[in-house]
Amino acid sequence: MKKVKSIALTAITVLGLSVAAPLISPAQTAQASAWEMKYIDGWYRVKIKKTTKVKRIKYGALAYQNKVTGHYTLHKGSIVKTTYSGHEGFEFIIKSPHKYKMTSKYGYSAHFKKGSFKVLSHTN
């Protein structure tokens, strides 16, 4: 009788796990959209069409140690230079001669949506 109970318990455990296993989805990674990948090959001078959030990122000793240390806003009509990065906490890297100066300690990352800027020129 004990053997039958242990076999039944084992079967329920195995069936229970096999039923729950499909409910657990594998880890997913974010992929860049095709429109974002167009801007990976150099710096683009752009005019902002929609107000956009910008994060100030302080570099750590290693990429996973980067921290967001401030939030800013790019307003409609602003002109900045940008390129798509997509790693180390950055989406679109932003630089400009006035407010968004990249240094060895800080960088700026914008969260652009499709159609939120107009390309004025491109440099490699």
C-alpha positions as a Markdown table, in Angstrom:
| # | Residue | x | y | z |
|---|---|---|---|---|
| 1 | Met | 0.0 | 0.0 | 0.0 |
| 2 | Lys | 2.8 | 2.4 | 0.8 |
| 3 | Lys | 4.4 | 1.7 | -2.6 |
| 4 | Val | 1.1 | 2.5 | -4.4 |
| 5 | Lys | 0.8 | 5.8 | -2.4 |
| 6 | Ser | 4.4 | 6.8 | -3.2 |
| 7 | Ile | 3.9 | 6.0 | -6.9 |
| 8 | Ala | 0.7 | 8.0 | -6.9 |
| 9 | Leu | 2.4 | 10.9 | -5.2 |
| 10 | Thr | 5.3 | 10.8 | -7.6 |
| 11 | Ala | 2.9 | 10.8 | -10.6 |
| 12 | Ile | 0.9 | 13.8 | -9.2 |
| 13 | Thr | 4.2 | 15.7 | -8.6 |
| 14 | Val | 5.5 | 15.0 | -12.1 |
| 15 | Leu | 2.1 | 15.8 | -13.8 |
| 16 | Gly | 1.8 | 18.9 | -11.7 |
| 17 | Leu | 5.2 | 20.1 | -12.8 |
| 18 | Ser | 4.5 | 19.2 | -16.4 |
| 19 | Val | 1.3 | 21.2 | -16.4 |
| 20 | Ala | 2.9 | 24.3 | -14.8 |
| 21 | Ala | 6.0 | 24.2 | -16.9 |
| 22 | Pro | 4.3 | 25.7 | -20.1 |
| 23 | Leu | 3.0 | 28.6 | -17.9 |
| 24 | Ile | 6.6 | 29.7 | -17.2 |
| 25 | Ser | 7.9 | 31.7 | -20.1 |
| 26 | Pro | 11.6 | 32.0 | -21.0 |
| 27 | Ala | 13.4 | 35.2 | -20.4 |
| 28 | Gln | 13.1 | 37.7 | -23.3 |
| 29 | Thr | 15.5 | 40.3 | -24.4 |
| 30 | Ala | 14.6 | 43.7 | -25.9 |
| 31 | Gln | 15.3 | 44.1 | -29.5 |
| 32 | Ala | 15.7 | 47.4 | -31.3 |
| 33 | Ser | 13.1 | 48.3 | -33.9 |
| 34 | Ala | 14.1 | 48.7 | -37.6 |
| 35 | Trp | 13.6 | 52.4 | -37.4 |
| 36 | Glu | 16.0 | 52.6 | -34.4 |
| 37 | Met | 18.7 | 50.6 | -36.1 |
| 38 | Lys | 18.8 | 53.1 | -39.0 |
| 39 | Tyr | 20.5 | 55.5 | -36.6 |
| 40 | Ile | 23.3 | 53.3 | -35.4 |
| 41 | Asp | 25.9 | 54.2 | -38.0 |
| 42 | Gly | 27.1 | 57.7 | -37.0 |
| 43 | Trp | 25.9 | 61.0 | -35.5 |
| 44 | Tyr | 22.7 | 62.6 | -36.7 |
| 45 | Arg | 21.9 | 66.3 | -36.2 |
| 46 | Val | 18.2 | 66.3 | -35.4 |
| 47 | Lys | 15.4 | 68.7 | -34.6 |
| 48 | Ile | 13.0 | 67.6 | -31.9 |
| 49 | Lys | 9.3 | 67.3 | -33.0 |
| 50 | Lys | 7.9 | 65.9 | -29.7 |
| 51 | Thr | 8.9 | 66.6 | -26.2 |
| 52 | Thr | 11.2 | 63.7 | -25.1 |
| 53 | Lys | 12.6 | 62.5 | -21.8 |
| 54 | Val | 16.4 | 62.4 | -21.3 |
| 55 | Lys | 18.3 | 60.5 | -18.6 |
| 56 | Arg | 21.7 | 61.6 | -17.3 |
| 57 | Ile | 23.8 | 58.4 | -16.8 |
| 58 | Lys | 26.8 | 58.3 | -14.5 |
| 59 | Tyr | 29.3 | 55.8 | -15.7 |
| 60 | Gly | 30.4 | 53.0 | -13.3 |
| 61 | Ala | 33.7 | 51.1 | -13.4 |
| 62 | Leu | 31.8 | 48.5 | -15.5 |
| 63 | Ala | 28.8 | 48.8 | -17.7 |
| 64 | Tyr | 26.3 | 47.2 | -15.3 |
| 65 | Gln | 27.3 | 49.8 | -12.7 |
| 66 | Asn | 26.0 | 52.7 | -14.7 |
| 67 | Lys | 23.4 | 54.7 | -12.7 |
| 68 | Val | 20.7 | 57.2 | -13.7 |
| 69 | Thr | 21.5 | 60.4 | -11.8 |
| 70 | Gly | 19.1 | 62.9 | -13.3 |
| 71 | His | 16.2 | 63.4 | -15.7 |
| 72 | Tyr | 15.8 | 66.2 | -18.2 |
| 73 | Thr | 13.4 | 67.1 | -21.0 |
| 74 | Leu | 14.2 | 67.9 | -24.7 |
| 75 | His | 11.6 | 70.4 | -25.8 |
| 76 | Lys | 10.1 | 70.7 | -29.3 |
| 77 | Gly | 12.4 | 72.7 | -31.6 |
| 78 | Ser | 15.6 | 71.8 | -29.8 |
| 79 | Ile | 18.5 | 70.8 | -32.0 |
| 80 | Val | 20.9 | 68.1 | -30.8 |
| 81 | Lys | 23.2 | 65.3 | -32.1 |
| 82 | Thr | 22.2 | 61.7 | -31.5 |
| 83 | Thr | 23.1 | 58.1 | -32.4 |
| 84 | Tyr | 21.4 | 54.8 | -31.4 |
| 85 | Ser | 23.4 | 52.7 | -28.9 |
| 86 | Gly | 21.0 | 50.2 | -27.4 |
| 87 | His | 23.3 | 48.8 | -24.7 |
| 88 | Glu | 24.8 | 49.7 | -21.3 |
| 89 | Gly | 21.7 | 51.6 | -20.2 |
| 90 | Phe | 21.6 | 53.9 | -23.3 |
| 91 | Glu | 19.0 | 54.0 | -26.0 |
| 92 | Phe | 19.8 | 57.1 | -28.1 |
| 93 | Ile | 23.0 | 58.9 | -27.0 |
| 94 | Ile | 22.5 | 62.6 | -26.9 |
| 95 | Lys | 25.1 | 65.4 | -27.1 |
| 96 | Ser | 25.0 | 69.1 | -27.7 |
| 97 | Pro | 27.5 | 71.9 | -27.1 |
| 98 | His | 25.4 | 73.5 | -24.4 |
| 99 | Lys | 23.5 | 71.4 | -21.9 |
| 100 | Tyr | 24.1 | 67.7 | -22.9 |
| 101 | Lys | 27.9 | 67.6 | -22.9 |
| 102 | Met | 29.3 | 64.1 | -22.8 |
| 103 | Thr | 32.2 | 63.7 | -20.4 |
| 104 | Ser | 34.3 | 60.8 | -19.0 |
| 105 | Lys | 31.8 | 60.7 | -16.0 |
| 106 | Tyr | 28.4 | 61.3 | -17.6 |
| 107 | Gly | 26.4 | 60.6 | -20.7 |
| 108 | Tyr | 22.9 | 61.4 | -21.8 |
| 109 | Ser | 20.3 | 58.9 | -23.1 |
| 110 | Ala | 17.0 | 59.9 | -24.8 |
| 111 | His | 13.9 | 57.7 | -25.1 |
| 112 | Phe | 12.7 | 58.7 | -28.6 |
| 113 | Lys | 9.6 | 57.3 | -30.2 |
| 114 | Lys | 9.1 | 56.9 | -33.9 |
| 115 | Gly | 8.5 | 60.3 | -35.5 |
| 116 | Ser | 9.7 | 62.4 | -32.5 |
| 117 | Phe | 12.6 | 64.0 | -34.4 |
| 118 | Lys | 13.5 | 65.1 | -37.9 |
| 119 | Val | 17.0 | 64.5 | -39.3 |
| 120 | Leu | 18.8 | 67.6 | -40.4 |
| 121 | Ser | 22.2 | 66.1 | -41.3 |
| 122 | His | 24.3 | 63.0 | -40.9 |
| 123 | Thr | 28.1 | 62.6 | -40.1 |
| 124 | Asn | 30.2 | 59.6 | -39.5 |
